[in-house]
Amino acid sequence: MIIFKTIKWKNFLSTGDQWTEINFQHSDTNLIIGTNGAGKSTMLDALTFSLFNKPFRKINKSQLINATNERDCLVEVVFDLNGREYLVRRGIKPNIFEIDVDGTVMNKQADDRSMQKILEETILKVNYKSFTQIVILGSSTFVPFMQLSGSNRRDVIEDLLDIRIFSAMNHLIKEKMRVHREKIKSLTFKKDNIKDKMQMQKSFIKELEHQGKNNINENEKKRDTLSDEINVLTTKNGTLGDDVYEVMEEQKDLTGAGEKLLKLNNLKGKLSQKVSTITKEHKFFSDNVTCPTCTQSIEESFRLNKINDVQTKARELKKGFEDLEDSIKTEQDRERHFINLSKEITKLNHDISQNNTHISIKQRQIRELESEIQRITEQSKNRNTENEKLTEFKTNLKDTMSDLSDVRDEVIHYDFAYSLLKDDGVKTKIIKKYLPFINQQVNRYLQLMDFYINFTLDEEFNETIKSPIHEDFSYSSFSEGEKMRIDLALLFTWREVARVKNSVNTNLLIMDEVFDSSLDGFGTDEFMKIIRYIIKGANIFIISHKTELSDKFESVIKFDKVKGFSRKIS
């Protein structure tokens, strides 16, 4: 049982920097009164904020810090559980979240999220939703059980019956099933992959057995053909080489023809000049008997001798010139023949080069064929190794099939456990067991409040309501006061279930503005009897505007505004 002892806060909402403290165990029945805005409901927000990091009312977390002081917002709540004292400290500006156990700060290295999980799941063993259904009733922002969705109703019931562990177990099993299904996918892929490899290996071995020798013979034939072609080309190159030698030998006799032709052409130019000079001299002496320059007579015998000499030289030059022309023609023929032989040599060398290229290509092809022949030969020799690989594949396939079968068996077991732990499994059986008790208690509290209806929750937590006057009702068809009676009856019932199950059992019960709403004539005295004598072992706090109720409570706590700050004044 969670025994709440004290709560105190400062710089929280309208409260200033002075601590406001409430002793939960001071009295069994406590009335909290005050005007609107005085801060009488602040305790609700402080309590849920300290425990669950969220206020009870719909207030943004940033708005919880006092607007005037704007810092050092702090709430501390103290409670006993299983013989140990816990203090939960939570603040804003600076952000603080600490849990003390018997005076020692717990788990300083953990982050706030981890600490919150420890607080809710390990210490309190209750979440915000279930806590508010058991401890608090009232407030305009509060959502009563009957206004919750079906899934949220189930969460509250499971917390009360302490069967949420089944949901946690179901989550773990679901995760294991997911992991195992991934394993099945992986193993199935592995199995199919091994089968494909086995098929390829079988085909490979068959290829070795049936086509290896044929491939070798075919490649050897190709190699021999290429060798013959190389021999033919080599022979051709030998013949072409001989032809080149013969042409070059022939060309040796023609070496220098070009240089000789150049010299003869130069000599021809010189002879041409001499012929021109002699021709001019012959014309001078033939045409002139006197010197045109000095006008002196040229002796006739001298003139005639000169003419004869010039004519003789002219005949000699003409004969030399004709001989020179013949020599030039001869050297020109030799030069042309030399050039033609050079072209022939070039063509022969080109043919040899082409043949060498073809020979190189065929030699490379022969090397490739010999490598292929060697590879096929080695594969044929290593056939036993390939068979060993096939045997290894078969072993791997067998092991994989065995692993796959084991995982599938585990999934079947997990699936069975999952079906038991689902909402319609073991949990539903437990809920069915407690539903008669729950319905009995709800109707008991309704009758104590003079509300004579038959209220029943089914396994899906949907209500069926009957009355002596009308056959069927629903929660929404009642007035606000009647809804309040149903909400109170459920609240009291949840506390009774928590007490019986010792799940979320606590001494604290807070009702906000219950007396301020219409209870359709239900008397205050009758209600006080219920909370005083029926609700046992509880420290009850009623928040109300009605100061006239003060004499009906053991303790009265009053809040008021002092200099703009909310304060507890009594």
MIVO-574656 format. One line per 3 residues: number of its first residue (from 1); their letters; for each residue x, y, z of C-alpha. Coordinates in Angstrom, 3 decimals. Example, Ala and Ser with C-alpha at 12.3 -4.5 7.8 and 13.67 -1.06 7.14 Angstrom:
1 = as = 12.300:-4.500:7.800 ~ 13.670:-1.060:7.140
***
This chain:
1 = mii = 0.000:0.000:0.000 ~ 1.213:3.479:-0.917 ~ 0.960:5.729:2.150
4 = fkt = 1.195:9.363:1.093 ~ 2.565:11.428:3.998 ~ 3.217:15.016:2.876
7 = ikw = 3.390:17.311:-0.096 ~ 4.864:20.785:-0.343 ~ 5.441:23.256:-3.160
10 = knf = 6.711:26.765:-3.894 ~ 6.701:29.077:-6.895 ~ 4.127:26.698:-8.343
13 = lst = 1.183:28.327:-10.187 ~ -0.058:31.177:-7.999 ~ 2.063:30.155:-4.973
16 = gdq = 5.061:32.358:-4.141 ~ 8.532:31.468:-2.881 ~ 7.273:30.384:0.544
19 = wte = 6.647:26.660:1.003 ~ 3.050:25.473:1.153 ~ 2.811:22.096:2.878
22 = inf = -0.038:19.649:3.475 ~ 0.139:16.667:5.812 ~ -1.908:13.907:4.173
25 = qhs = -2.096:11.860:7.391 ~ -3.212:14.643:9.743 ~ -6.897:13.679:9.642
28 = dtn = -9.140:11.135:7.984 ~ -11.528:13.737:6.573 ~ -10.258:17.080:5.355
31 = lii = -12.033:20.009:3.738 ~ -10.085:22.387:1.504 ~ -11.907:25.685:0.976
34 = gtn = -11.209:29.013:-0.648 ~ -12.515:31.478:-3.166 ~ -11.966:31.115:-6.897
37 = gag = -8.289:31.597:-7.726 ~ -7.209:31.163:-4.115 ~ -5.247:28.004:-5.011
40 = kst = -7.315:25.311:-3.305 ~ -6.969:22.947:-6.306 ~ -3.240:23.559:-6.666
43 = mld = -2.510:20.451:-4.597 ~ -3.975:18.240:-7.371 ~ -1.646:19.705:-9.988
46 = alt = 1.348:19.592:-7.639 ~ 0.711:15.938:-6.789 ~ 0.402:14.650:-10.376
49 = fsl = 3.234:16.925:-11.562 ~ 5.632:15.565:-8.965 ~ 4.717:11.925:-9.677
52 = fnk = 4.014:11.945:-13.439 ~ 5.544:15.195:-14.757 ~ 2.130:16.536:-15.846
55 = pfr = -0.468:18.624:-13.976 ~ -3.947:17.287:-13.226 ~ -5.659:20.156:-15.007
58 = kin = -5.059:21.102:-18.634 ~ -2.168:23.478:-18.029 ~ 0.969:23.754:-20.117
61 = ksq = 4.077:22.753:-18.232 ~ 5.656:26.146:-18.936 ~ 2.695:27.797:-17.184
64 = lin = 3.243:25.901:-13.915 ~ 6.048:28.207:-12.807 ~ 4.898:31.259:-10.908
67 = atn = 4.490:34.154:-13.350 ~ 5.861:36.703:-10.858 ~ 8.999:34.979:-9.589
70 = erd = 9.638:32.998:-12.809 ~ 12.087:30.539:-11.230 ~ 12.706:27.986:-8.466
73 = clv = 9.444:26.136:-9.070 ~ 9.643:23.048:-6.856 ~ 7.331:20.270:-5.603
76 = evv = 8.189:17.541:-3.090 ~ 5.976:14.601:-2.173 ~ 6.799:11.996:0.496
79 = fdl = 5.255:8.508:0.715 ~ 5.941:5.129:2.337 ~ 5.903:1.879:0.388
82 = ngr = 6.912:-1.587:1.572 ~ 8.697:-0.254:4.637 ~ 10.733:2.367:2.779
85 = eyl = 10.304:6.133:2.630 ~ 10.399:7.810:-0.778 ~ 10.755:11.514:-1.572
88 = vrr = 10.058:12.633:-5.152 ~ 11.434:16.077:-5.973 ~ 10.593:17.799:-9.263
91 = gik = 11.263:21.398:-10.318 ~ 11.356:23.901:-13.177 ~ 13.998:26.602:-13.710
94 = pni = 16.156:24.847:-12.877 ~ 14.807:21.489:-14.059 ~ 15.007:18.999:-11.218
97 = fei = 13.910:15.379:-10.968 ~ 15.195:13.321:-8.045 ~ 14.016:10.309:-6.083
100 = dvd = 15.286:9.792:-2.537 ~ 14.979:6.370:-0.925 ~ 15.398:6.472:2.850
103 = gtv = 17.331:9.706:2.519 ~ 19.636:8.614:-0.322 ~ 19.352:9.973:-3.855
106 = mnk = 18.630:7.077:-6.234 ~ 20.398:6.350:-9.500 ~ 22.027:9.725:-10.202
109 = qad = 23.430:8.527:-13.567 ~ 20.017:7.742:-15.109 ~ 18.304:10.257:-17.414
112 = drs = 14.874:11.719:-16.564 ~ 13.024:9.377:-18.930 ~ 14.586:6.297:-17.339
115 = mqk = 13.901:7.653:-13.853 ~ 10.248:8.282:-14.727 ~ 9.931:4.716:-16.012
118 = ile = 11.411:3.378:-12.750 ~ 9.037:5.547:-10.708 ~ 5.895:4.411:-12.555
121 = eti = 6.722:0.786:-13.344 ~ 8.917:-0.311:-10.445 ~ 7.986:1.871:-7.469
124 = lkv = 4.406:3.124:-7.848 ~ 3.399:0.390:-10.325 ~ 0.726:2.698:-11.697
127 = nyk = 0.502:5.221:-14.524 ~ -1.138:8.623:-14.597 ~ -4.379:7.349:-16.068
130 = sft = -4.996:4.671:-13.441 ~ -3.747:6.831:-10.572 ~ -6.270:9.563:-11.297
133 = qiv = -9.116:7.043:-11.544 ~ -8.394:5.721:-8.048 ~ -7.177:8.772:-6.157
136 = ilg = -8.979:11.763:-7.671 ~ -12.534:12.556:-8.691 ~ -14.048:15.819:-9.839
139 = sst = -12.566:18.811:-11.629 ~ -13.885:20.038:-14.936 ~ -10.822:18.775:-16.807
142 = fvp = -10.914:15.293:-15.325 ~ -12.136:12.428:-17.552 ~ -14.162:9.909:-15.508
145 = fmq = -13.945:6.205:-16.183 ~ -17.260:6.147:-18.073 ~ -16.001:8.790:-20.497
148 = lsg = -12.812:6.910:-21.339 ~ -12.401:4.897:-24.541 ~ -12.710:1.124:-24.387
151 = snr = -8.935:0.606:-24.546 ~ -8.302:3.158:-21.801 ~ -10.990:1.533:-19.623
154 = rdv = -9.190:-1.765:-20.089 ~ -5.859:-0.191:-19.057 ~ -7.391:1.028:-15.780
157 = ied = -8.949:-2.380:-15.005 ~ -5.710:-4.201:-15.825 ~ -3.772:-1.913:-13.478
160 = lld = -6.302:-2.525:-10.703 ~ -6.252:-6.308:-11.174 ~ -2.455:-6.261:-11.460
163 = iri = -2.536:-8.079:-14.777 ~ -0.605:-5.549:-16.819 ~ 2.318:-7.947:-16.460
166 = fsa = 0.529:-10.139:-18.987 ~ 0.574:-7.253:-21.451 ~ 4.305:-6.790:-20.821
169 = mnh = 4.851:-10.525:-21.284 ~ 2.725:-10.440:-24.412 ~ 4.827:-7.557:-25.726
172 = lik = 8.018:-9.540:-25.084 ~ 6.556:-12.628:-26.766 ~ 5.375:-10.498:-29.688
175 = ekm = 8.912:-9.138:-30.047 ~ 10.352:-12.663:-29.885 ~ 7.851:-13.753:-32.538
178 = rvh = 8.956:-10.844:-34.720 ~ 12.617:-11.794:-34.265 ~ 11.855:-15.453:-34.984
181 = rek = 9.825:-14.599:-38.079 ~ 12.808:-12.570:-39.289 ~ 14.931:-15.659:-38.600
184 = iks = 12.491:-17.756:-40.632 ~ 12.791:-15.296:-43.527 ~ 16.575:-15.334:-43.246
187 = ltf = 16.774:-19.142:-42.983 ~ 14.298:-19.586:-45.852 ~ 16.433:-17.282:-48.001
190 = kkd = 19.524:-19.228:-46.946 ~ 17.821:-22.536:-47.774 ~ 16.773:-21.345:-51.240
193 = nik = 20.260:-19.938:-51.830 ~ 21.891:-23.269:-50.919 ~ 19.477:-25.113:-53.209
196 = dkm = 20.411:-22.793:-56.072 ~ 24.117:-23.358:-55.385 ~ 23.580:-27.132:-55.276
199 = qmq = 21.816:-27.041:-58.640 ~ 24.600:-24.965:-60.164 ~ 27.223:-27.305:-58.697
202 = ksf = 25.435:-30.358:-60.125 ~ 25.282:-28.684:-63.532 ~ 28.939:-27.774:-63.249
205 = ike = 29.972:-31.341:-62.438 ~ 27.818:-32.635:-65.286 ~ 29.533:-30.175:-67.581
208 = leh = 32.878:-31.472:-66.425 ~ 31.846:-35.043:-67.036 ~ 30.167:-34.700:-70.440
211 = qgk = 31.780:-31.735:-72.160 ~ 35.291:-31.434:-70.740 ~ 37.019:-33.744:-73.253
214 = nni = 35.005:-32.419:-76.214 ~ 35.979:-28.883:-75.274 ~ 39.645:-29.888:-75.099
217 = nen = 39.512:-31.574:-78.534 ~ 37.729:-28.593:-80.069 ~ 40.222:-26.146:-78.596
220 = ekk = 43.171:-28.318:-79.719 ~ 41.781:-28.310:-83.275 ~ 41.497:-24.529:-83.169
223 = rdt = 45.056:-24.306:-81.826 ~ 46.440:-26.581:-84.579 ~ 44.625:-24.597:-87.271
226 = lsd = 46.126:-21.384:-85.922 ~ 49.592:-22.978:-85.829 ~ 49.237:-23.984:-89.500
229 = ein = 48.180:-20.480:-90.402 ~ 51.197:-19.100:-88.538 ~ 53.492:-21.458:-90.478
232 = vlt = 51.973:-20.269:-93.765 ~ 52.478:-16.638:-92.818 ~ 56.031:-17.345:-91.626
235 = tkn = 56.828:-18.990:-94.983 ~ 55.358:-15.999:-96.807 ~ 57.490:-13.662:-94.729
238 = gtl = 60.572:-15.731:-95.653 ~ 59.812:-15.357:-99.353 ~ 59.094:-11.666:-98.950
241 = gdd = 62.380:-11.258:-97.084 ~ 64.246:-12.866:-99.973 ~ 62.509:-10.514:-102.391
244 = vye = 63.534:-7.537:-100.286 ~ 67.158:-8.711:-100.312 ~ 67.175:-9.126:-104.087
247 = vme = 65.619:-5.706:-104.671 ~ 68.057:-4.083:-102.274 ~ 70.976:-5.772:-104.054
250 = eqk = 69.634:-4.457:-107.322 ~ 69.229:-1.037:-105.801 ~ 72.906:-0.985:-104.727
253 = dlt = 73.957:-0.595:-108.424 ~ 71.752:2.453:-108.696 ~ 73.083:4.160:-105.605
256 = gag = 74.412:7.673:-106.389 ~ 72.330:8.153:-109.536 ~ 70.665:11.170:-108.006
259 = ekl = 73.934:12.854:-107.040 ~ 75.435:12.157:-110.491 ~ 72.353:13.534:-112.197
262 = lkl = 72.675:16.721:-110.144 ~ 76.319:17.142:-111.210 ~ 75.486:16.533:-114.883
265 = nnl = 72.733:19.141:-114.727 ~ 75.212:21.642:-113.270 ~ 77.686:20.839:-116.034
268 = kgk = 74.928:21.260:-118.604 ~ 74.342:24.740:-117.259 ~ 78.012:25.634:-117.646
271 = lsq = 78.142:24.271:-121.230 ~ 75.042:26.254:-122.057 ~ 76.811:29.424:-120.954
274 = kvs = 79.876:28.604:-123.084 ~ 77.692:27.919:-126.100 ~ 76.012:31.272:-125.603
277 = tit = 79.383:33.044:-125.398 ~ 80.754:31.337:-128.491 ~ 77.570:32.062:-130.390
280 = keh = 77.907:35.761:-129.554 ~ 81.585:35.765:-130.577 ~ 80.813:34.059:-133.936
283 = kff = 78.057:36.576:-134.620 ~ 80.390:39.495:-133.732 ~ 83.126:38.484:-136.157
286 = sdn = 80.650:37.432:-138.814 ~ 78.753:40.698:-138.695 ~ 81.583:43.220:-138.186
289 = vtc = 84.682:44.133:-140.236 ~ 85.413:47.116:-138.051 ~ 85.337:47.426:-134.300
292 = ptc = 82.047:49.035:-133.296 ~ 83.752:50.498:-130.258 ~ 86.985:51.968:-131.605
295 = tqs = 85.893:51.999:-135.358 ~ 89.229:50.467:-136.371 ~ 89.262:47.925:-139.200
298 = iee = 89.554:44.278:-138.196 ~ 92.194:42.470:-140.141 ~ 90.409:40.032:-142.442
301 = sfr = 92.724:37.114:-141.809 ~ 92.328:37.619:-138.050 ~ 88.564:37.847:-138.460
304 = lnk = 88.386:34.674:-140.544 ~ 90.671:32.763:-138.128 ~ 88.449:33.837:-135.250
307 = ind = 85.364:32.698:-137.131 ~ 87.022:29.294:-137.888 ~ 88.144:28.918:-134.230
310 = vqt = 84.680:29.765:-132.928 ~ 83.054:27.317:-135.389 ~ 85.489:24.572:-134.305
313 = kar = 84.781:25.209:-130.633 ~ 81.068:25.309:-131.367 ~ 81.238:21.876:-133.025
316 = elk = 83.187:20.489:-130.069 ~ 80.753:21.988:-127.579 ~ 77.786:20.667:-129.543
319 = kgf = 79.289:17.144:-129.511 ~ 79.994:17.466:-125.737 ~ 76.542:18.817:-125.129
322 = edl = 74.910:15.898:-126.988 ~ 77.036:13.421:-125.023 ~ 76.058:15.223:-121.820
325 = eds = 72.351:14.987:-122.744 ~ 72.741:11.235:-123.273 ~ 74.409:10.873:-119.861
328 = ikt = 71.654:12.897:-118.153 ~ 68.957:10.713:-119.765 ~ 70.770:7.585:-118.602
331 = eqd = 71.037:8.846:-115.003 ~ 67.393:9.921:-115.035 ~ 66.393:6.391:-115.994
334 = rer = 68.602:4.991:-113.235 ~ 67.091:7.442:-110.653 ~ 63.512:6.478:-111.632
337 = hfi = 64.403:2.819:-111.349 ~ 65.965:3.448:-107.888 ~ 62.754:5.149:-106.681
340 = nls = 60.551:2.323:-108.026 ~ 62.743:-0.235:-106.245 ~ 62.408:1.781:-102.974
343 = kei = 58.632:1.695:-103.312 ~ 58.755:-2.019:-103.923 ~ 60.906:-2.517:-100.820
346 = tkl = 58.437:-0.439:-98.742 ~ 55.499:-2.529:-99.983 ~ 57.328:-5.793:-99.261
349 = nhd = 58.206:-4.604:-95.711 ~ 54.570:-3.552:-95.154 ~ 53.372:-7.009:-96.184
352 = isq = 55.890:-8.563:-93.809 ~ 54.673:-6.269:-90.953 ~ 51.024:-7.172:-91.629
355 = nnt = 51.887:-10.849:-91.590 ~ 53.770:-10.391:-88.292 ~ 50.692:-8.691:-86.794
358 = his = 48.500:-11.614:-87.849 ~ 51.074:-14.027:-86.461 ~ 51.038:-12.178:-83.064
361 = ikq = 47.229:-12.268:-82.908 ~ 47.159:-15.976:-83.714 ~ 49.902:-16.683:-81.163
364 = rqi = 47.823:-14.884:-78.493 ~ 44.773:-16.909:-79.484 ~ 46.861:-20.067:-79.209
367 = rel = 47.967:-19.056:-75.671 ~ 44.326:-18.427:-74.681 ~ 43.282:-21.787:-76.077
370 = ese = 46.114:-23.521:-74.225 ~ 45.041:-21.768:-70.976 ~ 41.459:-22.907:-71.530
373 = iqr = 42.686:-26.437:-72.259 ~ 44.731:-26.307:-69.045 ~ 41.750:-25.004:-67.035
376 = ite = 39.425:-27.721:-68.325 ~ 42.120:-30.324:-67.702 ~ 42.581:-29.094:-64.105
379 = qsk = 38.815:-29.047:-63.522 ~ 38.592:-32.582:-64.741 ~ 41.420:-33.564:-62.423
382 = nrn = 39.684:-31.764:-59.478 ~ 36.290:-33.411:-59.992 ~ 36.533:-34.997:-56.537
385 = ten = 36.950:-31.537:-55.025 ~ 33.805:-30.349:-56.788 ~ 31.916:-33.375:-55.476
388 = ekl = 33.121:-32.506:-51.980 ~ 31.703:-29.013:-52.440 ~ 28.368:-30.565:-53.442
391 = tef = 28.423:-32.742:-50.318 ~ 29.158:-29.649:-48.216 ~ 26.151:-27.873:-49.761
394 = ktn = 23.957:-30.875:-48.904 ~ 25.166:-30.791:-45.287 ~ 24.523:-27.045:-45.033
397 = lkd = 21.043:-27.533:-46.477 ~ 20.260:-30.250:-43.948 ~ 21.475:-28.066:-41.041
400 = tms = 19.535:-25.073:-42.334 ~ 16.354:-27.124:-42.712 ~ 16.813:-28.362:-39.135
403 = dls = 17.309:-24.790:-37.819 ~ 14.276:-23.645:-39.799 ~ 12.159:-26.434:-38.316
406 = dvr = 13.324:-25.555:-34.770 ~ 12.508:-21.853:-35.225 ~ 9.095:-22.684:-36.684
409 = dev = 8.370:-24.925:-33.674 ~ 9.357:-22.068:-31.350 ~ 7.058:-19.701:-33.250
412 = ihy = 4.191:-22.174:-32.770 ~ 4.882:-22.204:-29.015 ~ 5.181:-18.425:-28.872
415 = dfa = 2.012:-18.075:-30.916 ~ 0.179:-20.274:-28.416 ~ 1.502:-18.188:-25.498
418 = ysl = 0.617:-15.026:-27.394 ~ -2.964:-16.228:-27.873 ~ -3.196:-16.889:-24.123
421 = lkd = -1.838:-13.463:-23.188 ~ -3.941:-11.452:-25.632 ~ -6.785:-9.317:-24.377
424 = dgv = -9.240:-12.145:-25.019 ~ -7.018:-14.755:-23.329 ~ -5.952:-15.178:-19.704
427 = ktk = -6.586:-11.506:-18.915 ~ -10.204:-11.804:-20.006 ~ -10.665:-14.871:-17.789
430 = iik = -9.299:-12.948:-14.803 ~ -11.467:-9.945:-15.646 ~ -14.510:-12.267:-15.953
433 = kyl = -13.704:-13.565:-12.500 ~ -13.729:-10.075:-10.969 ~ -16.561:-8.552:-13.014
436 = pfi = -19.319:-9.877:-10.697 ~ -17.470:-8.383:-7.713 ~ -16.970:-5.066:-9.520
439 = nqq = -20.631:-4.854:-10.564 ~ -21.785:-5.838:-7.084 ~ -19.676:-3.121:-5.461
442 = vnr = -20.774:-0.446:-7.924 ~ -24.460:-1.198:-7.297 ~ -23.827:-1.339:-3.535
445 = ylq = -22.373:2.189:-3.543 ~ -25.154:3.423:-5.825 ~ -27.783:2.139:-3.389
448 = lmd = -25.935:3.772:-0.508 ~ -26.350:7.010:-2.445 ~ -30.069:6.298:-2.942
451 = fyi = -29.601:5.681:-6.650 ~ -31.548:2.525:-7.400 ~ -30.389:1.357:-10.793
454 = nft = -28.810:-1.872:-11.959 ~ -25.362:-0.991:-13.343 ~ -23.394:-3.708:-15.169
457 = lde = -20.049:-3.667:-17.015 ~ -19.438:-6.425:-19.578 ~ -16.121:-7.950:-20.672
460 = efn = -15.534:-5.057:-23.085 ~ -16.300:-2.590:-20.244 ~ -19.434:-1.314:-21.903
463 = eti = -22.201:-0.422:-19.468 ~ -25.726:-1.750:-19.305 ~ -27.984:0.272:-17.011
466 = ksp = -31.518:-0.700:-16.053 ~ -34.018:0.863:-13.673 ~ -37.427:-0.098:-12.362
469 = ihe = -38.964:2.643:-14.484 ~ -37.031:2.331:-17.716 ~ -35.648:-0.808:-19.183
472 = dfs = -32.342:0.467:-20.608 ~ -30.159:3.495:-19.947 ~ -26.707:4.640:-20.885
475 = yss = -24.301:6.749:-18.867 ~ -24.776:9.726:-21.200 ~ -28.567:9.713:-20.728
478 = fse = -28.325:10.714:-17.026 ~ -28.133:14.168:-15.492 ~ -24.821:15.572:-14.288
481 = gek = -25.702:14.790:-10.686 ~ -26.596:11.203:-11.565 ~ -23.386:10.846:-13.563
484 = mri = -21.521:12.088:-10.494 ~ -23.077:9.329:-8.363 ~ -22.003:6.723:-10.934
487 = dla = -18.479:8.240:-11.034 ~ -18.323:8.143:-7.219 ~ -19.554:4.558:-7.112
490 = llf = -16.879:3.546:-9.657 ~ -14.180:5.451:-7.765 ~ -15.099:3.704:-4.509
493 = twr = -15.243:0.363:-6.309 ~ -11.807:0.808:-7.884 ~ -10.375:1.571:-4.470
496 = eva = -12.031:-1.547:-3.067 ~ -10.633:-3.671:-5.893 ~ -7.161:-2.153:-5.354
499 = rvk = -7.419:-2.950:-1.643 ~ -8.440:-6.563:-2.310 ~ -5.724:-7.039:-4.955
502 = nsv = -3.179:-4.851:-3.140 ~ -2.256:-3.456:-6.561 ~ -2.710:0.321:-6.592
505 = ntn = -3.885:0.571:-2.996 ~ -3.329:3.959:-1.371 ~ -4.454:5.967:1.634
508 = lli = -5.168:9.100:-0.412 ~ -8.557:10.071:-1.837 ~ -9.183:13.552:-3.278
511 = mde = -12.530:14.817:-4.587 ~ -12.660:18.176:-6.261 ~ -15.925:20.172:-6.075
514 = vfd = -18.082:17.092:-5.514 ~ -20.406:18.957:-3.172 ~ -20.445:21.967:-5.505
517 = ssl = -22.187:19.976:-8.254 ~ -25.742:18.795:-8.073 ~ -26.193:15.405:-6.472
520 = dgf = -29.906:15.476:-7.153 ~ -30.929:15.848:-3.552 ~ -28.430:13.368:-2.231
523 = gtd = -27.674:14.600:1.278 ~ -24.322:15.750:2.523 ~ -24.747:13.726:5.706
526 = efm = -25.360:10.514:3.754 ~ -22.299:11.172:1.627 ~ -20.184:11.894:4.695
529 = kii = -21.324:8.591:6.192 ~ -20.069:6.782:3.100 ~ -16.638:8.401:3.057
532 = ryi = -16.267:8.168:6.854 ~ -17.520:4.644:7.516 ~ -17.560:2.823:4.192
535 = ikg = -14.312:4.054:2.696 ~ -11.932:2.667:5.293 ~ -8.221:3.372:5.761
538 = ani = -8.288:6.535:3.680 ~ -7.199:10.096:4.182 ~ -9.922:11.977:2.300
541 = fii = -9.611:15.522:0.971 ~ -12.697:17.349:-0.297 ~ -12.132:20.561:-2.284
544 = shk = -15.148:22.876:-2.162 ~ -16.426:26.452:-2.201 ~ -18.939:25.640:0.559
547 = tel = -17.600:26.916:3.866 ~ -20.774:25.722:5.647 ~ -19.444:22.163:5.406
550 = sdk = -16.599:22.914:7.816 ~ -18.233:21.373:10.885 ~ -18.629:18.043:9.122
553 = fes = -14.864:17.467:8.688 ~ -12.124:16.707:11.156 ~ -9.798:19.202:9.524
556 = vik = -10.349:22.348:7.470 ~ -7.627:23.803:5.239 ~ -8.220:27.278:3.888
559 = fdk = -6.483:28.975:0.970 ~ -6.541:32.676:0.145 ~ -4.754:35.266:-1.976
562 = vkg = -2.223:37.370:-0.007 ~ -0.423:40.132:-1.887 ~ -1.117:38.369:-5.162
565 = fsr = 0.125:34.966:-3.999 ~ -1.869:31.915:-3.015 ~ -1.290:30.894:0.616
568 = kis = -2.520:28.313:3.043 ~ -3.805:30.402:5.952 ~ -5.194:27.671:8.229
***
